[in-house]
């Protein structure tokens, strides 16, 4: 878990507290450390940031925020039921956003939940309260172009005003795309927009850790699909066409330099379409490789011949077989330094 995500979760508990105290004036106490933590199985407790409070002056309750973004609804339901039983308390699952499908699944399973400043659904208390019926629209993930530009800026350590038009052009995006992604980043509260001059400039709305944490609900894995290819002729085709394919996936976590030949590589969807059919592994193939087809250009944010750590973090969420601590450490290091020139 990165420091950034930890900070975001702590902020989310505070947001939930403020929201509950606003819509239940005098009926929701301040949150406090959970006294019954010892009674909760360690495996379950380790997946959540937990805090206690009292509702209606006599009902013990618990706020539970998943430590890892993207937990499946099935896992959340199992964990909430386990927490209820172990702590003998009402459990309010807290999430920064819920898709309509996730919301329906939780409602059908009678799971109490809070989306701060948007909705409280607590069948255990016969409460259903909504603030913002358009929340689902606001929680839609960023355009791939907006995600790529945001990651680029986070990695470059941009603390000053920057031109979305210039940075977008470096990624191969048009001025129209630059305008759209600027509006998305401003609308999500991730950047601020200057007010004067003919050209509008942007600046991160906080330090890099804060913006990375705030962006989590809107970020998605860049991978659209994966295909296996014969690496020798594929590498030649990529080189001739001028399409870089940096090392990705588990191979990007390996401490080998230079990266291993073949392995897992990332390729932009536009390049994949332009190249057409690539040779598949067969009896005469000396070295196979797996191509991840990305929604945005991996070379735009990559560091040398390896995909950037933020995109790598997003691409490996929910997947097994990697060292989560090593990955989180890379993200922390990337957010604390200048990965490449601004």
N, C-alpha and C positions, 0 to 999 in steps of 0.2 A: 504494500500500500504506500503510495507516495505521500510525502508531506502535504502536497497540494490537495489530494483527495481527502486526507484526514481533516485538513482545515475546512474543506467544503462540507464534510459531514458534521463537524462541530457547529458550523454556521447553520446547517439545516435543522439541527435540534433547537437552536435559538430561534430560528424562524417559526418552527412548529409551536414553541412555547408562546411566542408573541401572538401567533394566530389563534391559538386556543384561548388565551386570556382576553383577546379582543371579542371573539364570538361567544365566549362563555364568561362574561364579566362576573368576577367574584366567585366563580365556580371551578376555576382551574388554578392550582398552585404553581409556584415556580418549580422548575425541574431541579433535581438533586441527584447525587450519585445513588446508584441502585443498591439498596441494602441486602437484597436477596440474591446478589450475583453468585454467591457460593453455591446456591441451590440449582443453578442452571448448568447443564452439561457444557463442558469446555468447548467441544466442537461447535455447538450452536452459538454460544456466547462469542466465540472468536470471529464469527461472521458478521457481527453487528456492533454498532455503537449504541449502547443502552443507557437510558436515564429514567429516573422515577419521578412521579408527581402524584398529586391527589386530585380527584375530580369530585365535585359536589361535597367536598369536605370529608368524605368517608370512603370513597371508592379508590383503592390503590390502582394505579395505572403505570404503564411503562411505554416509553417511546423507543422504537427499534428502527435504526437506520442501517441498511446493508452497507458493509464496509467495501464491498466490491460492486461497482456499477454493473447493471445488466443481469442481476440474479433472476432466474426464471420464476414465473408466478407459482409453479408447482413447488419449488424449493421454499419460496416465501411462505406459502400456506403451511407447509410442513413445519417450518421453523416457528411461525407464530403460534401454532397449536402447541408445540413443545414448550415455548416460553410461557404461554398461559398456564400450562399444567405445572411447570417447575416453580414459577414465581407466585402462583395463585393470585394473579392480577390480570386486569384488562390490558391487552397489548394493542397499542396503536402503531401500525406499520407506517413509517414516514418515508415519502418519496418526493423528489423534486418535481416529478411529472409522472403521468401514467398514460399509456396509449389507451384508446377506447377498448381494445381487446383485453389488456391487463386489468383495466377497471372493471369490466364485466366479469372477468374470472374471479376477482377478489370479492365482488358483490355476491356472486352466486355461491361462494363458499363462506359467506358471512364473516369475512375478515375485516376488522375495524382498521381504517387507515386515514391518514392525513396527508393532503397535498397542500403545504403551507400557502396561505393567501388565495386558495382556490376551493378546496373541498374538505369537509370532515364527514366521513361515513362511519358511523358507530352504531351498528344494530344492537350491540350489547347495551347501549344507553338509549335506544330508540331515537337516534339523532341522524339526520342527513341534511347537511348544510352545504350549499354551493355559493361561491363568490363570483366565479368567472366562467361562464359557460363556453367561452372561446379558448379555454386553456389548451385543449388538444391541438388547436391550430398553432399556438405559440410553442408547443413542445416538439413540433416537427423538426427533424434533423436538418442541419445546415446543408446547403448545396455543397457538393464535393469541391467546387472552386473556392467557396468561402472557408471550408475546413482546411484546404491546402494553404491558403494565404494566412489564415490564423496560425497554423503550425509553423509556417515559415517565419512569421513575425515573432512568435514565442521563442523560437530557437535562435533567432538573430539577436535577441536581447534588445529589441527596439523599445527605448523608453521615451523617445521624442515623436513628434508628428511625422507621419510617413504617407506617401502617395499611393493609394490603392491602385491607381492607373499604372504606375511604374512597376509595382510589384506584380500585378496581374499580368502585365506584358511579359515579364521575365518568365512567367509560367506558360506563356502562349495563349493567354486569355484576351478577349477583345475588350474594348472600352465599355461596351454594353454589359458584358459579364462583370467587369469591375464595379460598375454602378449597382448591379443587383447584389453582388456579394457584400458591398459596403452597407447597403440597406439591411441585409440580413444580420451582419455583425453588430450594427448599431441597434437594431431591433431586439436582439438577444441580450443587450446590455454588456457586450464583451469589449466594445470599443466606443470611444467618444469621437464626435465629428467636429471639426473646426467650423466657425461661423462666418469668417471673412474671406475675401479674395475670390478670384474666378474659379480656382480649383479647390475642392474640398480635401482636407487632409484628415487622417485618422490617428488615434493614439489608443493604446491599451487602457481599458477602464480599471486600472489597478495594477498590482505587481503580477509577474508571470504566474506564480503559484496560485494567486486568487483567480485569475482569468481562466487558467487551466481547470481549476476545480469548478468554476461557474459554468464552464462550457460542457462539462461531462454529459448532461442530458441530451445535448444536441449533436454529439460526435458519434460517428459510426465507424465500423471497420471499413477500410478503403477497399477491401477485397470484394469483387463482384463474382468471380468464379476462379477455379483452379484447373489447369490442364497439364498433362504430362507431354513432354516433347523430347526429341533426340537433340542433345545439347550442341554437338559439334556443328551441324549445318544450321541450327537455329541461331547460335552465336554469330555465325558468319553472316546470316541474313540481317540480324540486328545491327551488326557493325556496318555493313554496307549501306543500310538505310539510315544510319545515324540515330538509332533508338537505343539509349542506354537501358539496361535492365539490372538494377542493383540487387545485391543479395538481400533476401528477405526471410521471414519465418524463423524457424528455430536456427537456421544457419546464420542468421544475422546476430544471434546471441552468442555464437561460438567466438572464442578468443583467438581465432586464427587470422593471421595477416600475412599475405593477402587472403581474401576469402577463398573458400574451396571452389574448385571448378565445378560448374553445374550447380547441383544442389537446388535450392529454392530461390527463384528470382521474381522480381516485380516488374510488370510492364503495364503501361497506360492503355486503357481500352481503345483509344484512338489509334495507337500504334498497332495494336492487335488486329484491328479492322483493316488497316492499310496493308499489313503484311499478308493477310489472307491465310490460307492453310499452311501450317508449319509441320515439318516431319515428325511423326509420332515414333515412340520407341519401338524397335523391332529387333529381329535376330542380328542384323548388321549394325546396330547402334552401339557404339563403344561407351557412351556416357549419356544417361538420361538426366532430365531436369524437370522440375515442377515450376510452371509459370503461374504466378498470382496475377490475375488481370485486375488492375486497380481503377477506381473511379476518378482519380486525379494523377497527374504525372509524378511517379515516385522519385524521379531524378531531381525534380524541383525542390524537394525537401530533404533529399538524401545527403549523407555525409560521406563523401568519397564514393566507394562502390558498395555502400551499405545503406539500407533505408533508414530514415530518421527514427530515433527512439520513441517519439510520441505516436507516430503512425504504427510503429511496431507494437507498442503497448495496446493500441486499439485493435490491431489485427489478431492479437493473441488472446484477447479477453474471451473467457469461456472455453478455452482450449487447454488440454492437458499436455504434459510432457516437457514443460519448460520451467526454468528456475524463476519463480515469481519474484523472489527477493532481488535477484540480479537484474531483472527487467525494471523493477521499481527503482533500483539504485541508478540505473541509466537515465530514467526519466528525471529523477531528482537532480542529477548532475547536469543534464541538458537544460533544465529550467533555472539552474543557479549560475550558469556560465554562458559565454557567447559561443555557440556551436559553430557558427560561420559568420562572416562579416555582415553587418547590417546593410 
